[in-house]
Amino acid sequence: MAIQNQNLATLVCANCQAVNRFPAQRLGDSPVCGQCKQLLLSDHPINLTDGTFHRFISRTAIPVLVDFWAPWCGPCKMMAPAFEQATRMLSPRVILAKVNTEVAPQVAREFSIQS
């Protein structure tokens, strides 16, 4: 379970999957991963896969809003720019993530995502 109290919040790096702890009051200061030095809070949605989804969701203390999409889905393509804009508006309070159901069929099946 993710740690979050008045002092610390955990963030999983979308790049290397390292779990990082940061002072909660400094999440707006563009924290970087202690292992790979990449930004932990992006202004773009992060991509999750079958291999990264559960670790990221279970170990990140900030709420994560997930968009399940497919490349052939017209409404998904129409929604993408608004989802991208929402990422910039909601960070660092909420992390927005995308799961391509064609690339991550196991996660899609787990959440009963269908056409």
C-alpha positions as CSV (number, residue, x, y, z in Angstrom):
1,M,0.0,0.0,0.0
2,A,1.2,3.5,-0.8
3,I,2.5,5.6,2.0
4,Q,1.0,9.0,2.4
5,N,0.9,11.2,5.4
6,Q,1.5,14.9,6.2
7,N,5.2,14.3,5.6
8,L,5.8,11.7,2.9
9,A,4.1,10.5,-0.3
10,T,5.3,7.7,-2.5
11,L,5.5,8.0,-6.3
12,V,6.4,5.2,-8.7
13,C,8.6,6.3,-11.6
14,A,6.9,5.6,-14.9
15,N,10.3,5.2,-16.6
16,C,12.1,2.7,-14.3
17,Q,9.4,1.6,-11.8
18,A,11.5,2.7,-8.8
19,V,9.4,3.6,-5.7
20,N,10.3,7.1,-4.5
21,R,9.4,8.9,-1.3
22,F,9.0,12.7,-1.3
23,P,7.9,15.3,1.2
24,A,4.2,15.7,0.3
25,Q,4.5,19.5,0.5
26,R,7.2,19.4,-2.3
27,L,5.2,17.5,-4.9
28,G,4.7,20.7,-6.9
29,D,8.5,21.2,-7.2
30,S,9.0,18.8,-10.1
31,P,10.5,15.8,-8.2
32,V,12.8,13.5,-10.1
33,C,13.4,9.8,-9.6
34,G,16.2,8.9,-7.3
35,Q,17.2,6.1,-9.5
36,C,16.9,7.2,-13.2
37,K,16.6,11.0,-12.6
38,Q,13.5,11.3,-14.8
39,L,10.6,13.6,-13.8
40,L,8.1,11.8,-11.6
41,L,5.1,14.0,-12.4
42,S,4.8,14.6,-16.2
43,D,2.6,17.2,-17.9
44,H,1.5,14.3,-20.3
45,P,-0.4,11.1,-19.4
46,I,1.8,8.2,-18.6
47,N,1.5,4.9,-20.4
48,L,0.9,1.8,-18.4
49,T,1.2,-1.8,-19.5
50,D,0.4,-5.3,-18.2
51,G,3.8,-5.2,-16.6
52,T,3.6,-1.8,-15.0
53,F,0.0,-1.2,-14.2
54,H,-0.4,-2.9,-10.8
55,R,2.9,-1.7,-9.3
56,F,2.2,1.9,-10.4
57,I,-1.4,2.0,-9.1
58,S,-0.8,0.2,-5.8
59,R,2.4,2.0,-4.8
60,T,1.6,5.6,-5.9
61,A,0.1,7.7,-3.1
62,I,-1.5,10.3,-5.5
63,P,-4.8,9.4,-7.1
64,V,-4.4,8.0,-10.6
65,L,-7.1,8.4,-13.3
66,V,-6.8,5.8,-16.0
67,D,-8.0,6.1,-19.6
68,F,-8.4,2.7,-21.3
69,W,-8.2,3.2,-25.0
70,A,-7.5,1.4,-28.3
71,P,-6.0,2.8,-31.5
72,W,-9.0,1.8,-33.6
73,C,-11.5,3.6,-31.2
74,G,-12.8,6.8,-32.7
75,P,-14.2,8.2,-29.4
76,C,-10.8,7.4,-27.7
77,K,-9.0,9.5,-30.4
78,M,-11.4,12.3,-29.9
79,M,-11.0,12.3,-26.1
80,A,-7.1,12.2,-26.2
81,P,-6.5,16.0,-26.5
82,A,-8.8,16.7,-23.6
83,F,-7.2,14.0,-21.5
84,E,-3.8,15.5,-22.3
85,Q,-5.0,19.0,-21.3
86,A,-6.5,17.6,-18.1
87,T,-3.0,16.2,-17.2
88,R,-1.5,19.7,-17.2
89,M,-4.4,21.1,-15.2
90,L,-4.5,18.4,-12.5
91,S,-0.8,17.7,-11.8
92,P,0.4,17.2,-9.1
93,R,-2.9,16.5,-7.3
94,V,-3.9,13.7,-9.8
95,I,-1.8,11.6,-12.2
96,L,-3.4,10.7,-15.5
97,A,-2.4,7.5,-17.1
98,K,-3.4,5.7,-20.3
99,V,-3.7,1.9,-21.0
100,N,-3.7,0.8,-24.6
101,T,-6.0,-2.2,-24.4
102,E,-4.3,-3.7,-27.5
103,V,-0.9,-3.6,-25.7
104,A,-2.2,-4.5,-22.2
105,P,-5.0,-7.1,-22.8
106,Q,-4.5,-8.7,-19.3
107,V,-5.4,-5.4,-17.5
108,A,-8.2,-4.7,-20.0
109,R,-9.7,-8.1,-19.3
110,E,-9.3,-7.7,-15.5
111,F,-11.4,-4.5,-15.7
112,S,-13.9,-6.0,-18.3
113,I,-12.9,-3.4,-20.9
114,Q,-14.5,-4.4,-24.2
115,S,-15.3,-2.8,-27.5
